[in-house]
Amino acid sequence: MFVPLVILLIISLTYVGLYGQPSNETTTGPPSNLVVSTTTSLYDTGLLDTIGEFYLTKFNVRLNFIAAGTGQALEAARRGDADAVLVHAPSTENQFLSEGVVGARKIIAYNFFVIVGPADDPAGIKALSATEAFKKIADEGSIWVSRGDNSGTNIKEKSLWKKAGIDPSGYPWYVESGTGMGQTLTITNELGGYTLADTGTYLKFKTDGIIDLEILVATDKDLLNTYSVMAVNPNKNPNVKFNLAIKFIEWLISEEGQKMIGDFGKEKYGVSLFNPAVDLLKTNSDPSIADMIRNYAFLQGNECPVEWRLGQEQLYR
């Protein structure tokens, strides 16, 4: 037992190194493992599998993803069952950051949620705003399938119902699936209803022929969807692999990591499923989108206030 532990320690120290750009060299020997709790809407697209395969080959670090709703993903971080988290619900992220569960937050990507439904659109919501569409669905009593799982998508959905001035709970047309994004889309398709979905998972399921649903409402500013990565705070959970988590964050925000995110989906779907956010926020290359992200996803005027950065200032230069 002693010799393998020494070997693993040496491998771990090889990866820790000094903070900066991740090493370009692949280390031989048994791979290190990094547990990342994430959302089903992100995992179902296949992006994380692609990243995981590349990361293992290049850095000899195996990324073990735990897919759940954002709330469950962050609770895994609280328990110390994950080393890093990839989620998409700023209000919930703020709660766990303020509690010191996670830190070193970086916004890495964005896209838009979409409201999808049958091609014949019985509720007549096509091209309406998001809140108008929610009101129309309620007025018509059309079937709506909610994830009902406290995921980032579910949190966004509840905020839209609130903005529309409607509490849908208890109505016969309001169905809670209690499942991830992929399964919720499948259930919605079977019921001929409507739902809120992230663009990435929808396009994958649509292109793969799993669902027939059509996008009826999109690119509304209220449908903005941002993805953030955070490290689990080692002061709360001393056993987490904090240094490996920081290296992973550094790679995700690097030019190489951002390119992989931005290129994903182009070949198969003809469009990127995710838009890189790091350079956009740094250079303000598209002021309209950048301001939307800042207004929606920044916390106290910053993607990560100084007191929550866990000393990782290199991430914010």
C-alpha positions, -999 to 999 in steps of 0.1 A, spaced: 0 0 0 28 24 8 45 24 -26 14 31 -46 5 60 -23 39 75 -28 36 71 -66 1 88 -65 15 117 -44 43 122 -69 18 122 -98 -4 147 -80 25 170 -73 35 169 -109 1 184 -118 -1 209 -90 31 228 -99 30 266 -100 -2 284 -110 -3 294 -147 -12 278 -180 -17 240 -177 13 219 -188 14 207 -224 31 175 -214 13 142 -208 24 125 -176 29 88 -176 16 65 -149 -18 60 -134 -41 90 -141 -53 113 -113 -90 116 -109 -110 149 -106 -147 147 -97 -169 174 -113 -205 177 -104 -225 192 -132 -260 196 -148 -277 171 -169 -285 198 -195 -247 203 -200 -238 166 -198 -265 154 -221 -250 174 -250 -219 153 -251 -195 183 -246 -182 170 -213 -174 136 -228 -154 153 -255 -135 175 -229 -130 145 -207 -113 124 -235 -91 152 -245 -81 161 -209 -72 126 -200 -50 122 -231 -32 156 -226 -30 159 -188 -34 123 -176 -63 135 -154 -96 116 -156 -126 138 -152 -154 120 -135 -186 138 -141 -216 135 -118 -247 148 -137 -277 161 -117 -296 193 -114 -277 225 -104 -291 223 -69 -280 187 -65 -246 194 -81 -239 221 -56 -251 199 -27 -225 173 -38 -199 201 -35 -212 209 0 -207 172 10 -173 171 -4 -183 146 -30 -170 167 -59 -138 187 -64 -154 212 -89 -188 222 -102 -201 232 -136 -236 248 -133 -259 274 -147 -280 292 -121 -264 324 -109 -288 329 -80 -281 295 -66 -244 299 -73 -245 331 -53 -260 313 -23 -233 286 -22 -205 311 -28 -217 332 1 -218 302 23 -181 294 14 -190 260 -1 -173 269 -35 -152 297 -49 -130 308 -77 -160 312 -100 -155 318 -137 -182 322 -164 -170 300 -192 -199 299 -218 -234 310 -226 -263 302 -249 -300 307 -247 -328 286 -233 -356 279 -258 -393 272 -254 -401 242 -275 -434 225 -285 -453 207 -312 -448 220 -348 -485 229 -350 -482 251 -319 -517 247 -305 -512 274 -279 -500 299 -306 -468 311 -289 -445 312 -318 -424 344 -319 -439 358 -287 -417 370 -258 -409 344 -232 -433 359 -206 -461 363 -232 -456 327 -243 -459 315 -207 -491 335 -202 -506 321 -235 -498 285 -225 -515 290 -192 -545 307 -208 -549 279 -233 -543 252 -207 -518 236 -230 -496 209 -215 -464 222 -199 -437 198 -187 -415 212 -160 -383 195 -148 -394 202 -112 -359 193 -99 -344 226 -87 -320 225 -117 -307 256 -134 -333 251 -161 -361 247 -135 -349 278 -116 -350 298 -148 -385 284 -156 -398 294 -122 -385 329 -126 -403 332 -159 -436 320 -144 -431 346 -116 -424 373 -142 -456 363 -160 -476 366 -128 -487 330 -128 -483 302 -103 -488 270 -124 -486 245 -96 -518 224 -91 -532 229 -126 -539 197 -146 -519 210 -176 -487 215 -155 -467 183 -153 -435 179 -133 -411 153 -147 -386 152 -119 -360 142 -144 -331 156 -163 -332 177 -195 -330 148 -220 -358 128 -203 -379 159 -199 -377 166 -236 -387 130 -244 -417 132 -221 -427 165 -236 -425 150 -270 -447 120 -260 -473 143 -244 -474 168 -272 -466 196 -248 -443 225 -243 -412 229 -221 -381 251 -215 -349 236 -227 -313 245 -231 -303 249 -267 -275 223 -266 -296 194 -253 -325 203 -276 -304 204 -307 -287 170 -299 -320 153 -293 -337 169 -323 -308 161 -347 -305 125 -333 -342 120 -342 -353 114 -306 -378 143 -305 -400 161 -331 -404 193 -310 -398 227 -326 -382 258 -312 -410 283 -309 -394 311 -287 -357 319 -287 -331 346 -282 -353 365 -258 -330 383 -232 -350 366 -205 -338 333 -219 -301 339 -214 -282 309 -201 -247 312 -186 -224 284 -175 -200 288 -146 -172 266 -131 -162 268 -95 -138 249 -72 -149 233 -40 -135 253 -10 -107 232 6 -113 252 39 -147 235 41 -137 202 26 -100 195 32 -100 163 12 -110 178 -21 -84 180 -49 -83 218 -50 -51 222 -70 -64 199 -97 -97 217 -98 -79 251 -103 -58 236 -131 -91 224 -147 -106 259 -144 -74 275 -159 -77 251 -188 -114 258 -194 -107 296 -196 -76 292 -217 -76 298 -255 -75 260 -260 -104 253 -237 -126 281 -250 -120 270 -286 -131 234 -277 -163 248 -261 -170 271 -291 -163 245 -317 -185 218 -301 -215 209 -323 -204 228 -354 -196 196 -374 -226 176 -364 -253 203 -359 -240 230 -381 -239 255 -352 -220 258 -319 -240 246 -290 -222 269 -266 -206 303 -270 -173 310 -253 -177 338 -227 -142 345 -214 -128 367 -242 -162 383 -247 -163 396 -211 -127 406 -212 -127 425 -244 -164 435 -246 -163 424 -282 -201 422 -283 -213 449 -259 -249 439 -261 -244 403 -251 -216 411 -226 -239 435 -208 -267 409 -208 -243 385 -191 -231 410 -166 -267 420 -157 -278 384 -154 -249 365 -141 -225 389 -123 -226 389 -85 -221 422 -67 -209 436 -100 -183 409 -107 -182 373 -119 -166 365 -86 -162 390 -58 -126 391 -43 -136 375 -10 -148 344 -28 -118 339 -51 -100 315 -27 -67 334 -35 -68 325 -72 -62 360 -86 -45 346 -117 -80 336 -129 -91 372 -131 -62 389 -149 
